[in-house]
Amino acid sequence: MIEAVTSPNAPEILLPFPTAVAPVRHARSTILLGSIASLRQAGHFERYSAALAPEHRDGLLQAVAGTWIAVEVARSHYRACEALGLSPDEEVGLGRSTFERTGDTMFGTVLRLAKGAGVTPWTVLPHLQRFWERGYDGGGLSVWRLGPKEARIELAQCSLAEVRYFRNALRGLFSSVVQLFCTRAYLQEAPGTRPRGGFAVRAQWA
């Protein structure tokens, strides 16, 4: 069982880690293809393709939507993205762009919830594990309430979090989800102890 990072400022847990959390084994091709499309639109595709490990290039560039991609291949994608040497803000922006491309498929329920009256980020945050499982096979999320408009999201058992680009792109994707329910969302990687095999972000919104 994964234990969340405790804090005296986070007395309320909204989403506990699943009882048993297996390491991430696969990533959904839909997310990776959306990420590649975002790179292409931003003019980074040629350098990205050149940076891919040769043994994984075909598995990524010839993938079809809706299939599972082995985590080793997904890691090669994020390593190649990191090799582009983009700024953290650019990486976050590409994560947002990936959400725009894959939101209907991966987060359709969230998009419908966002159209309801009186919804806030607290409406969707307790359900993040369910949406995570649409994109990744393995890994687990927990969510802590830190304040009226502040939360901590923790990811565990995801080796992709070793790659800086993945962490920044995921911040961008999560911020797009949260911002559906507020005027503006700010997500920063949280300092301090990380959950095992993952990382944590602090989300604030207005």
Summary of the structure (lengths in Angstrom):
residues: 206
radius of gyration: 16.3
end to end distance: 33.9
largest distance: 49.5
contacts: 672
relative contact order: 0.20
helix: 49%
strand: 19%
